[in-house]
């Protein structure tokens, strides 16, 4: 059951906290600000990911090739190079992509 409905787009959610996060995307609300540069984002996770850029620290290393990444999401995306995994499928042609951003530009 998904009783929590977004008034902007009509999409429904099973809990209110998920709806709240979703509404920030629909309305463009941005509550989380980077302490270094002031860039705003709609979720704390996005802000944390962005702040990795400023620290320069790359503490996530690939066990296959040793390449380092600032955030775990970068490493997880990179690992698909080694595994060949392509989880993002185009609904029109069925082609798979390792990164969601590449699917979107496709």
ABEGO torsion letter per residue (X at the ends): XBABBBAAAGBBBABAAAAAAAAAAAAGBBABBBAAAGBBBABAAAAAAAAAAAAGBBABBBAAAGBBBABAAAAAAAAAAAAGBBABBBAAAGBBBABAAAAAAX
